[in-house]
Amino acid sequence: MQGQPKSDEWGLFPDDRAADGPPAIAVRGVSFQWSSDRPVLKDCSLAVPPGEFWMLLGTNGSGKSTLMQLLAGLRQPATGEVLLRRPVGFVFQNPDRQLVMPTVGSDVAFGLAEENLSEIETRDRIRSALAELNVLELERRPIYALSGGQKQRVAIAGAIATRCEVLLLDEPTALLDPDSQLDLVRCVRQLVDDRGIAALWVTHRLDELDYCDGAFLLENGRVVASGKPAAMRDRLLASQSAL
């Protein structure tokens, strides 16, 4: 089930803190399976407050990408509820999967087509979004001429041009070099602070935790822990050293 969250009646906010309002992202009791013998998510629950940047951690096969697809509405849960503030922006791990137009400016404009904006409004949205991602100078650049990091910034610009309330990012740094990885996570941190949006970012890189408000740990299709970045890092390091 997809819809808008109305309250935190589910009690899903992390750290047992009082919420100022309804969550921007809320998942309650969600299950999903590819077949009867292949459960991926099992009674999975989490919530992200508005205006915060949270990360989703977990090993390969833990269900991270499947959960993000459910949040983006690309798949439907077998049971449970998924509620998000709208509009929602989704950024794939590989930007080549979502950049469909020949140039940077036209690709950002593509997501605005349904809003029936004037030409001036469309141009303002495009330029504002590109400027926030520090790629305004690329507006007329062909997509094929961009680096991987530039492509991811253009993909994010396309999402925020729609004035999304929620930004979902499925391992957006997986294909980038180390310098580009941290540049991108710092950029999203700034977007969350400047725009007051909620962001959920899938990662397995512990250094990226330095930029978020908190993180969830997904194991075997369930969120087994959530908390502040330092505490989650310590937990993961302790479990790794115990192996």
Sequence and secondary structure as in RCSB ss.txt:
>XXXX:A:sequence
MQGQPKSDEWGLFPDDRAADGPPAIAVRGVSFQWSSDRPVLKDCSLAVPPGEFWMLLGTNGSGKSTLMQLLAGLR
QPATGEVLLRRPVGFVFQNPDRQLVMPTVGSDVAFGLAEENLSEIETRDRIRSALAELNVLELERRPIYALSGGQ
KQRVAIAGAIATRCEVLLLDEPTALLDPDSQLDLVRCVRQLVDDRGIAALWVTHRLDELDYCDGAFLLENGRVVA
SGKPAAMRDRLLASQSAL
>XXXX:A:secstr
 EE     TT   GGG   SS  SEEEEEEEEESSTT EEEEEEEEEE TT EEEEE  TTSSHHHHHHHHTTSS
  SEEEEEE SSEEEE SSGGGT  SSBHHHHHHHTTGGG   HHHHHHHHHHHHHHTT GGGTTSBGGGS HHH
HHHHHHHHHHHTT SEEEEESTTTTS HHHHHHHHHHHHHHHHHH  EEEEE   GGGGGGSSEEEEEETTEEEE
EE HHHHHHHHHHHHHT 
